[in-house]
Amino acid sequence: MKASELRNKTAADLGEELVNLRKEQFNLRIQTATGQAKPNEVKRVRRDIARVKTVLNEKRGEQ
């Protein structure tokens, strides 16, 4: 997921995306505890959450 793709979405879509990423992060945390998750997936989700939050903050600053 790229920041340029996120900037084209509305704030509501970004909020929805953030919720989905948080759910995925939770599931990966459970998988990590059982030894099934791949570390690069955890890293990717964490960075995607940061990207979404950054773009959301940018949109709030524009208003």
C-alpha positions as CSV (number, residue, x, y, z in Angstrom):
1,M,0.0,0.0,0.0
2,K,1.4,3.4,-1.0
3,A,0.7,6.7,0.6
4,S,-0.3,8.2,-2.8
5,E,-3.0,5.5,-3.1
6,L,-4.3,6.5,0.4
7,R,-4.4,10.2,-0.4
8,N,-7.0,9.5,-3.0
9,K,-9.4,8.0,-0.5
10,T,-11.9,9.8,1.7
11,A,-11.5,10.1,5.5
12,A,-14.3,7.6,6.0
13,D,-12.5,5.1,3.7
14,L,-9.3,5.6,5.6
15,G,-11.0,5.0,8.9
16,E,-12.4,1.8,7.6
17,E,-9.0,0.8,6.3
18,L,-7.5,1.5,9.7
19,V,-10.1,-0.7,11.4
20,N,-9.3,-3.6,9.0
21,L,-5.5,-3.2,9.6
22,R,-6.0,-3.2,13.3
23,K,-8.0,-6.5,13.1
24,E,-5.2,-7.9,10.9
25,Q,-2.6,-6.8,13.4
26,F,-4.5,-8.5,16.3
27,N,-4.8,-11.7,14.3
28,L,-1.1,-11.6,13.6
29,R,-0.3,-11.0,17.2
30,I,-2.3,-14.2,18.1
31,Q,-0.4,-16.1,15.3
32,T,2.9,-14.8,16.7
33,A,2.1,-16.1,20.1
34,T,1.5,-19.6,18.6
35,G,4.6,-19.4,16.4
36,Q,2.7,-19.2,13.0
37,A,3.2,-15.6,11.9
38,K,5.9,-14.3,9.7
39,P,7.8,-11.3,11.1
40,N,7.7,-9.5,7.8
41,E,3.9,-9.5,7.8
42,V,3.8,-8.0,11.3
43,K,6.2,-5.3,10.1
44,R,4.2,-4.6,6.9
45,V,0.9,-4.2,8.8
46,R,2.5,-1.9,11.4
47,R,3.9,0.3,8.7
48,D,0.6,0.4,6.8
49,I,-1.2,1.5,10.0
50,A,1.3,4.3,10.3
51,R,0.8,5.4,6.7
52,V,-3.0,5.5,7.1
53,K,-2.7,7.5,10.3
54,T,-0.3,9.9,8.7
55,V,-2.7,10.5,5.8
56,L,-5.6,10.9,8.1
57,N,-3.8,13.5,10.1
58,E,-2.9,15.3,6.9
59,K,-6.5,15.4,5.8
60,R,-7.6,16.7,9.2
61,G,-5.0,19.5,9.0
62,E,-6.4,20.6,5.6
63,Q,-9.8,21.3,7.0
